[in-house]
Amino acid sequence: MALDLAPIMPWVAAVLSLLALGDRVFSWFSSGEKALGDRLAKAENTLIAHDRRIQSVEGELDHLPNKDVLHRFELLLEKMSGRIDVMDASLKPIAATTTRLQRLLEEQAK
């Protein structure tokens, strides 16, 4: 008994054609996926670079004074300014005496 393949050959050809067509369609649809994957990889690299830059800036901000330190500094400057004003007021009589002594010495020198 000989096996006759002639009747099923059109069906095999049709199935193979459909598989080839399906493969082509799948390749066509997945080609955009590769481009999308490349864009995603590029975006990931950019995100990593930005994350590193942000971490570097945050590390530098930790060394800067905060508002409480600046407020204490302002209070200290105000206190020093008050002390300088008091010293200035107490030095005015000494400055006047020095001016009078200088005038006296100039008159005696003539």
PALO-579279 format. One record per atom (N, C-alpha, C): residue number from 1; x negated, y negated, z negated; atom name; residue in three letters. Coordinates in steps of 0.001 Angstrom, whole numbers. Each point is the difference from the previous one (the first is absolute). Layout:
BEGIN
{nr NUM; east X; north Y; up Z; atom CA; rest ALA}
...
END
This chain:
BEGIN
{nr 1; east -836; north 1152; up 0; atom N; rest MET}
{nr 1; east 836; north -1152; up 0; atom CA; rest MET}
{nr 1; east -895; north -1235; up 0; atom C; rest MET}
{nr 2; east 143; north -854; up 954; atom N; rest ALA}
{nr 2; east -802; north -1207; up 164; atom CA; rest ALA}
{nr 2; east 763; north -1185; up -568; atom C; rest ALA}
{nr 3; east -767; north -838; up -667; atom N; rest LEU}
{nr 3; east 601; north -1185; up -610; atom CA; rest LEU}
{nr 3; east 13; north -1124; up 1032; atom C; rest LEU}
{nr 4; east 1176; north -481; up 275; atom N; rest ASP}
{nr 4; east 156; north -1055; up 1008; atom CA; rest ASP}
{nr 4; east 103; north -1344; up -723; atom C; rest ASP}
{nr 5; east -1000; north -904; up 185; atom N; rest LEU}
{nr 5; east -41; north -1312; up -660; atom CA; rest LEU}
{nr 5; east 604; north -1109; up 844; atom C; rest LEU}
{nr 6; east 366; north 287; up 1159; atom N; rest ALA}
{nr 6; east 523; north -1011; up 921; atom CA; rest ALA}
{nr 6; east 1230; north -715; up -558; atom C; rest ALA}
{nr 7; east 947; north 691; up -618; atom N; rest PRO}
{nr 7; east 1177; north -733; up -480; atom CA; rest PRO}
{nr 7; east -305; north -965; up -1151; atom C; rest PRO}
{nr 8; east -998; north 273; up -815; atom N; rest ILE}
{nr 8; east -262; north -892; up -1147; atom CA; rest ILE}
{nr 8; east -1042; north -1072; up 303; atom C; rest ILE}
{nr 9; east -665; north 87; up 1135; atom N; rest MET}
{nr 9; east -1020; north -973; up 358; atom CA; rest MET}
{nr 9; east 545; north -1431; up 93; atom C; rest MET}
{nr 10; east 1174; north -244; up 562; atom N; rest PRO}
{nr 10; east 520; north -1376; up 7; atom CA; rest PRO}
{nr 10; east 230; north -521; up -1418; atom C; rest PRO}
{nr 11; east 436; north 892; up -890; atom N; rest TRP}
{nr 11; east 232; north -426; up -1377; atom CA; rest TRP}
{nr 11; east -1323; north -309; up -711; atom C; rest TRP}
{nr 12; east -1006; north 804; up 234; atom N; rest VAL}
{nr 12; east -1326; north -242; up -591; atom CA; rest VAL}
{nr 12; east -557; north -1315; up 536; atom C; rest VAL}
{nr 13; east 147; north -229; up 1279; atom N; rest ALA}
{nr 13; east -474; north -1244; up 604; atom CA; rest ALA}
{nr 13; east 738; north -1200; up -578; atom C; rest ALA}
{nr 14; east 1296; north 134; up -203; atom N; rest ALA}
{nr 14; east 800; north -1095; up -564; atom CA; rest ALA}
{nr 14; east -430; north -291; up -1441; atom C; rest ALA}
{nr 15; east -222; north 1045; up -773; atom N; rest VAL}
{nr 15; east -418; north -182; up -1397; atom CA; rest VAL}
{nr 15; east -1376; north -661; up -49; atom C; rest VAL}
{nr 16; east -927; north 460; up 841; atom N; rest LEU}
{nr 16; east -1332; north -610; up 34; atom CA; rest LEU}
{nr 16; east 64; north -1459; up 449; atom C; rest LEU}
{nr 17; east 857; north -287; up 959; atom N; rest SER}
{nr 17; east 172; north -1381; up 453; atom CA; rest SER}
{nr 17; east 556; north -875; up -1114; atom C; rest SER}
{nr 18; east 984; north 522; up -735; atom N; rest LEU}
{nr 18; east 578; north -761; up -1114; atom CA; rest LEU}
{nr 18; east -1040; north -228; up -1105; atom C; rest LEU}
{nr 19; east -825; north 1015; up -260; atom N; rest LEU}
{nr 19; east -1061; north -157; up -1005; atom CA; rest LEU}
{nr 19; east -1014; north -1057; up 442; atom C; rest LEU}
{nr 20; east -377; north -4; up 1254; atom N; rest ALA}
{nr 20; east -935; north -995; up 519; atom CA; rest ALA}
{nr 20; east 605; north -1397; up -74; atom C; rest ALA}
{nr 21; east 1280; north -86; up 361; atom N; rest LEU}
{nr 21; east 691; north -1288; up -75; atom CA; rest LEU}
{nr 21; east 85; north -475; up -1453; atom C; rest LEU}
{nr 22; east 326; north 923; up -908; atom N; rest GLY}
{nr 22; east 70; north -354; up -1427; atom CA; rest GLY}
{nr 22; east -1343; north -461; up -527; atom C; rest GLY}
{nr 23; east -1079; north 669; up 440; atom N; rest ASP}
{nr 23; east -1338; north -395; up -419; atom CA; rest ASP}
{nr 23; east -337; north -1396; up 514; atom C; rest ASP}
{nr 24; east 366; north -294; up 1238; atom N; rest ARG}
{nr 24; east -265; north -1312; up 585; atom CA; rest ARG}
{nr 24; east 772; north -1091; up -749; atom C; rest ARG}
{nr 25; east 1262; north 282; up -317; atom N; rest VAL}
{nr 25; east 826; north -975; up -732; atom CA; rest VAL}
{nr 25; east -574; north -224; up -1397; atom C; rest VAL}
{nr 26; east -394; north 1087; up -662; atom N; rest PHE}
{nr 26; east -591; north -123; up -1334; atom CA; rest PHE}
{nr 26; east -1284; north -820; up 51; atom C; rest PHE}
{nr 27; east -840; north 233; up 990; atom N; rest SER}
{nr 27; east -1246; north -759; up 160; atom CA; rest SER}
{nr 27; east 300; north -1467; up 244; atom C; rest SER}
{nr 28; east 1013; north -258; up 816; atom N; rest TRP}
{nr 28; east 351; north -1381; up 288; atom CA; rest TRP}
{nr 28; east 466; north -713; up -1268; atom C; rest TRP}
{nr 29; east 838; north 662; up -809; atom N; rest PHE}
{nr 29; east 490; north -613; up -1232; atom CA; rest PHE}
{nr 29; east -1102; north -124; up -1060; atom C; rest PHE}
{nr 30; east -916; north 924; up -52; atom N; rest SER}
{nr 30; east -1041; north -45; up -1025; atom CA; rest SER}
{nr 30; east -1166; north -895; up 388; atom C; rest SER}
{nr 31; east -61; north -478; up 1233; atom N; rest SER}
{nr 31; east -1082; north -910; up 393; atom CA; rest SER}
{nr 31; east 109; north -1316; up -757; atom C; rest SER}
{nr 32; east 1183; north -466; up -254; atom N; rest GLY}
{nr 32; east 198; north -1214; up -798; atom CA; rest GLY}
{nr 32; east -374; north 235; up -1454; atom C; rest GLY}
{nr 33; east 125; north 1233; up -424; atom N; rest GLU}
{nr 33; east -342; north 352; up -1370; atom CA; rest GLU}
{nr 33; east -1499; north -182; up -241; atom C; rest GLU}
{nr 34; east -811; north 332; up 988; atom N; rest LYS}
{nr 34; east -1454; north -162; up -134; atom CA; rest LYS}
{nr 34; east -352; north -1482; up -101; atom C; rest LYS}
{nr 35; east 613; north -807; up 837; atom N; rest ALA}
{nr 35; east -246; north -1445; up -51; atom CA; rest ALA}
{nr 35; east 449; north -560; up -1349; atom C; rest ALA}
{nr 36; east 1123; north 495; up -480; atom N; rest LEU}
{nr 36; east 501; north -440; up -1301; atom CA; rest LEU}
{nr 36; east -957; north 434; up -1108; atom C; rest LEU}
{nr 37; east -544; north 1196; up 126; atom N; rest GLY}
{nr 37; east -976; north 476; up -984; atom CA; rest GLY}
{nr 37; east -1249; north -866; up -10; atom C; rest GLY}
{nr 38; east -444; north -429; up 1180; atom N; rest ASP}
{nr 38; east -1165; north -889; up 79; atom CA; rest ASP}
{nr 38; east 297; north -1345; up -646; atom C; rest ASP}
{nr 39; east 1172; north -530; up 268; atom N; rest ARG}
{nr 39; east 387; north -1285; up -611; atom CA; rest ARG}
{nr 39; east 100; north 132; up -1512; atom C; rest ARG}
{nr 40; east 520; north 1128; up -457; atom N; rest LEU}
{nr 40; east 124; north 234; up -1437; atom CA; rest LEU}
{nr 40; east -1377; north 94; up -649; atom C; rest LEU}
{nr 41; east -942; north 676; up 660; atom N; rest ALA}
{nr 41; east -1364; north 100; up -540; atom CA; rest ALA}
{nr 41; east -648; north -1374; up -77; atom C; rest ALA}
{nr 42; east 203; north -830; up 1026; atom N; rest LYS}
{nr 42; east -563; north -1355; up 2; atom CA; rest LYS}
{nr 42; east 617; north -837; up -1130; atom C; rest LYS}
{nr 43; east 1318; north 120; up -180; atom N; rest ALA}
{nr 43; east 677; north -735; up -1067; atom CA; rest ALA}
{nr 43; east -485; north 473; up -1369; atom C; rest ALA}
{nr 44; east -250; north 1289; up -149; atom N; rest GLU}
{nr 44; east -513; north 531; up -1258; atom CA; rest GLU}
{nr 44; east -1380; north -570; up -309; atom C; rest GLU}
{nr 45; east -855; north -61; up 1018; atom N; rest ASN}
{nr 45; east -1336; north -555; up -204; atom CA; rest ASN}
{nr 45; east 72; north -1474; up -394; atom C; rest ASN}
{nr 46; east 892; north -743; up 628; atom N; rest THR}
{nr 46; east 179; north -1411; up -344; atom CA; rest THR}
{nr 46; east 506; north -140; up -1434; atom C; rest THR}
{nr 47; east 937; north 854; up -374; atom N; rest LEU}
{nr 47; east 546; north -35; up -1352; atom CA; rest LEU}
{nr 47; east -1078; north 314; up -1033; atom C; rest LEU}
{nr 48; east -856; north 949; up 298; atom N; rest ILE}
{nr 48; east -1092; north 347; up -920; atom CA; rest ILE}
{nr 48; east -962; north -1177; up -134; atom C; rest ILE}
{nr 49; east -307; north -654; up 1130; atom N; rest ALA}
{nr 49; east -894; north -1163; up -42; atom CA; rest ALA}
{nr 49; east 609; north -1127; up -832; atom C; rest ALA}
{nr 50; east 1288; north -247; up 171; atom N; rest HIS}
{nr 50; east 675; north -1043; up -788; atom CA; rest HIS}
{nr 50; east 28; north 366; up -1476; atom C; rest HIS}
{nr 51; east 215; north 1267; up -301; atom N; rest ASP}
{nr 51; east 24; north 444; up -1389; atom CA; rest ASP}
{nr 51; east -1356; north -245; up -655; atom C; rest ASP}
{nr 52; east -1079; north 275; up 713; atom N; rest ARG}
{nr 52; east -1340; north -237; up -546; atom CA; rest ARG}
{nr 52; east -228; north -1489; up -255; atom C; rest ARG}
{nr 53; east 449; north -826; up 956; atom N; rest ARG}
{nr 53; east -177; north -1444; up -180; atom CA; rest ARG}
{nr 53; east 799; north -513; up -1196; atom C; rest ARG}
{nr 54; east 1208; north 502; up -163; atom N; rest ILE}
{nr 54; east 845; north -411; up -1129; atom CA; rest ILE}
{nr 54; east -648; north 431; up -1311; atom C; rest ILE}
{nr 55; east -533; north 1214; up -58; atom N; rest GLN}
{nr 55; east -661; north 463; up -1217; atom CA; rest GLN}
{nr 55; east -1207; north -871; up -319; atom C; rest GLN}
{nr 56; east -729; north -402; up 1015; atom N; rest SER}
{nr 56; east -1163; north -862; up -220; atom CA; rest SER}
{nr 56; east 435; north -1354; up -561; atom C; rest SER}
{nr 57; east 1058; north -574; up 552; atom N; rest VAL}
{nr 57; east 493; north -1297; up -496; atom CA; rest VAL}
{nr 57; east 514; north 138; up -1423; atom C; rest VAL}
{nr 58; east 725; north 1073; up -289; atom N; rest GLU}
{nr 58; east 504; north 207; up -1362; atom CA; rest GLU}
{nr 58; east -1154; north 167; up -981; atom C; rest GLU}
{nr 59; east -1068; north 661; up 429; atom N; rest GLY}
{nr 59; east -1161; north 155; up -863; atom CA; rest GLY}
{nr 59; east -643; north -1334; up -315; atom C; rest GLY}
{nr 60; east -41; north -893; up 981; atom N; rest GLU}
{nr 60; east -569; north -1323; up -235; atom CA; rest GLU}
{nr 60; east 912; north -856; up -872; atom C; rest GLU}
{nr 61; east 1309; north 162; up 146; atom N; rest LEU}
{nr 61; east 939; north -793; up -799; atom CA; rest LEU}
{nr 61; east -82; north 346; up -1481; atom C; rest LEU}
{nr 62; east -436; north 1222; up -317; atom N; rest ASP}
{nr 62; east -123; north 386; up -1402; atom CA; rest ASP}
{nr 62; east -1057; north -832; up -717; atom C; rest ASP}
{nr 63; east -989; north -525; up 730; atom N; rest HIS}
{nr 63; east -1067; north -765; up -622; atom CA; rest HIS}
{nr 63; east 342; north -1480; up -162; atom C; rest HIS}
{nr 64; east 1048; north -450; up 639; atom N; rest LEU}
{nr 64; east 371; north -1415; up -73; atom CA; rest LEU}
{nr 64; east 800; north -275; up -1270; atom C; rest LEU}
{nr 65; east -81; north -1224; up -512; atom N; rest PRO}
{nr 65; east 757; north -316; up -1216; atom CA; rest PRO}
{nr 65; east 1499; north -40; up 279; atom C; rest PRO}
{nr 66; east 766; north 394; up -1007; atom N; rest ASN}
{nr 66; east 1453; north -36; up 144; atom CA; rest ASN}
{nr 66; east 532; north -1309; up -588; atom C; rest ASN}
{nr 67; east 1311; north -144; up -53; atom N; rest LYS}
{nr 67; east 587; north -1268; up -431; atom CA; rest LYS}
{nr 67; east -261; north -284; up -1472; atom C; rest LYS}
{nr 68; east -108; north 1038; up -843; atom N; rest ASP}
{nr 68; east -264; north -222; up -1422; atom CA; rest ASP}
{nr 68; east -1411; north -549; up -216; atom C; rest ASP}
{nr 69; east -960; north 547; up 714; atom N; rest VAL}
{nr 69; east -1378; north -477; up -127; atom CA; rest VAL}
{nr 69; east -94; north -1440; up 485; atom C; rest VAL}
{nr 70; east 651; north -311; up 1111; atom N; rest LEU}
{nr 70; east -21; north -1380; up 509; atom CA; rest LEU}
{nr 70; east 679; north -958; up -969; atom C; rest LEU}
{nr 71; east 1072; north 448; up -649; atom N; rest HIS}
{nr 71; east 694; north -861; up -961; atom CA; rest HIS}
{nr 71; east -901; north -289; up -1199; atom C; rest HIS}
{nr 72; east -715; north 1019; up -492; atom N; rest ARG}
{nr 72; east -928; north -216; up -1118; atom CA; rest ARG}
{nr 72; east -1121; north -957; up 418; atom C; rest ARG}
{nr 73; east -456; north 138; up 1228; atom N; rest PHE}
{nr 73; east -1045; north -890; up 510; atom CA; rest PHE}
{nr 73; east 506; north -1443; up 60; atom C; rest PHE}
{nr 74; east 1225; north -184; up 457; atom N; rest GLU}
{nr 74; east 577; north -1351; up 47; atom CA; rest GLU}
{nr 74; east 109; north -589; up -1404; atom C; rest GLU}
{nr 75; east 431; north 810; up -971; atom N; rest LEU}
{nr 75; east 104; north -500; up -1370; atom CA; rest LEU}
{nr 75; east -1371; north -384; up -554; atom C; rest LEU}
{nr 76; east -1010; north 810; up 305; atom N; rest LEU}
{nr 76; east -1354; north -303; up -459; atom CA; rest LEU}
{nr 76; east -510; north -1293; up 626; atom C; rest LEU}
{nr 77; east 266; north -200; up 1278; atom N; rest LEU}
{nr 77; east -423; north -1241; up 660; atom CA; rest LEU}
{nr 77; east 701; north -1217; up -604; atom C; rest LEU}
{nr 78; east 1273; north 152; up -307; atom N; rest GLU}
{nr 78; east 744; north -1105; up -610; atom CA; rest GLU}
{nr 78; east -574; north -330; up -1374; atom C; rest GLU}
{nr 79; east -349; north 1038; up -750; atom N; rest LYS}
{nr 79; east -582; north -194; up -1324; atom CA; rest LYS}
{nr 79; east -1354; north -696; up 109; atom C; rest LYS}
{nr 80; east -801; north 405; up 973; atom N; rest MET}
{nr 80; east -1297; north -630; up 203; atom CA; rest MET}
{nr 80; east 159; north -1457; up 438; atom C; rest MET}
{nr 81; east 1006; north -259; up 812; atom N; rest SER}
{nr 81; east 257; north -1366; up 454; atom CA; rest SER}
{nr 81; east 358; north -887; up -1190; atom C; rest SER}
{nr 82; east 786; north 540; up -901; atom N; rest GLY}
{nr 82; east 353; north -762; up -1203; atom CA; rest GLY}
{nr 82; east -1229; north -298; up -844; atom C; rest GLY}
{nr 83; east -871; north 970; up -132; atom N; rest ARG}
{nr 83; east -1221; north -207; up -780; atom CA; rest ARG}
{nr 83; east -901; north -1048; up 659; atom C; rest ARG}
{nr 84; east -63; north 18; up 1321; atom N; rest ILE}
{nr 84; east -815; north -990; up 708; atom CA; rest ILE}
{nr 84; east 586; north -1397; up -190; atom C; rest ILE}
{nr 85; east 1333; north -110; up 12; atom N; rest ASP}
{nr 85; east 635; north -1302; up -231; atom CA; rest ASP}
{nr 85; east -329; north -513; up -1405; atom C; rest ASP}
{nr 86; east -1; north 892; up -985; atom N; rest VAL}
{nr 86; east -332; north -402; up -1372; atom CA; rest VAL}
{nr 86; east -1460; north -432; up -68; atom C; rest VAL}
{nr 87; east -872; north 766; up 651; atom N; rest MET}
{nr 87; east -1417; north -361; up -8; atom CA; rest MET}
{nr 87; east -222; north -1339; up 702; atom C; rest MET}
{nr 88; east 738; north -231; up 1075; atom N; rest ASP}
{nr 88; east -127; north -1258; up 740; atom CA; rest ASP}
{nr 88; east 418; north -1165; up -887; atom C; rest ASP}
{nr 89; east 1088; north 194; up -743; atom N; rest ALA}
{nr 89; east 464; north -1066; up -893; atom CA; rest ALA}
{nr 89; east -1021; north -243; up -1113; atom C; rest ALA}
{nr 90; east -628; north 1064; up -483; atom N; rest SER}
{nr 90; east -975; north -184; up -1086; atom CA; rest SER}
{nr 90; east -1326; north -551; up 523; atom C; rest SER}
{nr 91; east -279; north 135; up 1267; atom N; rest LEU}
{nr 91; east -1246; north -521; up 559; atom CA; rest LEU}
{nr 91; east 107; north -1465; up 449; atom C; rest LEU}
{nr 92; east 1194; north -533; up 97; atom N; rest LYS}
{nr 92; east 171; north -1385; up 454; atom CA; rest LYS}
{nr 92; east -697; north -997; up -932; atom C; rest LYS}
{nr 93; east 129; north 144; up -1327; atom N; rest PRO}
{nr 93; east -735; north -956; up -858; atom CA; rest PRO}
{nr 93; east -1516; north 117; up 161; atom C; rest PRO}
{nr 94; east -481; north 1227; up 210; atom N; rest ILE}
{nr 94; east -1438; north 190; up 187; atom CA; rest ILE}
{nr 94; east -439; north -652; up 1304; atom C; rest ILE}
{nr 95; east 800; north 119; up 1041; atom N; rest ALA}
{nr 95; east -324; north -624; up 1283; atom CA; rest ALA}
{nr 95; east -12; north -1513; up -133; atom C; rest ALA}
{nr 96; east 953; north -540; up -770; atom N; rest ALA}
{nr 96; east 38; north -1452; up -190; atom CA; rest ALA}
{nr 96; east -1233; north -466; up -770; atom C; rest ALA}
{nr 97; east -390; north 720; up -1030; atom N; rest THR}
{nr 97; east -1192; north -352; up -779; atom CA; rest THR}
{nr 97; east -1243; north 57; up 873; atom C; rest THR}
{nr 98; east -85; north 1031; up 841; atom N; rest THR}
{nr 98; east -1156; north 132; up 888; atom CA; rest THR}
{nr 98; east -60; north -1165; up 973; atom C; rest THR}
{nr 99; east 1135; north -422; up 509; atom N; rest THR}
{nr 99; east 47; north -1133; up 923; atom CA; rest THR}
{nr 99; east -471; north -1272; up -700; atom C; rest THR}
{nr 100; east 461; north -197; up -1257; atom N; rest ARG}
{nr 100; east -414; north -1197; up -746; atom CA; rest ARG}
{nr 100; east -1494; north 26; up -298; atom C; rest ARG}
{nr 101; east -535; north 1180; up -345; atom N; rest LEU}
{nr 101; east -1434; north 115; up -262; atom CA; rest LEU}
{nr 101; east -816; north -274; up 1263; atom C; rest LEU}
{nr 102; east 498; north 464; up 1138; atom N; rest GLN}
{nr 102; east -706; north -230; up 1266; atom CA; rest GLN}
{nr 102; east -30; north -1487; up 316; atom C; rest GLN}
{nr 103; east 1122; north -676; up -202; atom N; rest ARG}
{nr 103; east 47; north -1455; up 254; atom CA; rest ARG}
{nr 103; east -964; north -738; up -931; atom C; rest ARG}
{nr 104; east -20; north 438; up -1286; atom N; rest LEU}
{nr 104; east -891; north -630; up -974; atom CA; rest LEU}
{nr 104; east -1447; north 186; up 412; atom C; rest LEU}
{nr 105; east -351; north 1224; up 426; atom N; rest LEU}
{nr 105; east -1369; north 264; up 400; atom CA; rest LEU}
{nr 105; east -370; north -777; up 1254; atom C; rest LEU}
{nr 106; east 956; north -150; up 930; atom N; rest GLU}
{nr 106; east -263; north -794; up 1204; atom CA; rest GLU}
{nr 106; east -230; north -1466; up -336; atom C; rest GLU}
{nr 107; east 791; north -527; up -956; atom N; rest GLU}
{nr 107; east -156; north -1406; up -395; atom CA; rest GLU}
{nr 107; east -1334; north -209; up -719; atom C; rest GLU}
{nr 108; east -405; north 985; up -822; atom N; rest GLN}
{nr 108; east -1268; north -108; up -708; atom CA; rest GLN}
{nr 108; east -1184; north 128; up 972; atom C; rest GLN}
{nr 109; east 203; north 747; up 1081; atom N; rest ALA}
{nr 109; east -1072; north 191; up 953; atom CA; rest ALA}
{nr 109; east -244; north -1287; up 799; atom C; rest ALA}
{nr 110; east 987; north -860; up 139; atom N; rest LYS}
{nr 110; east -157; north -1236; up 768; atom CA; rest LYS}
{nr 110; east -774; north -955; up -811; atom C; rest LYS}
END
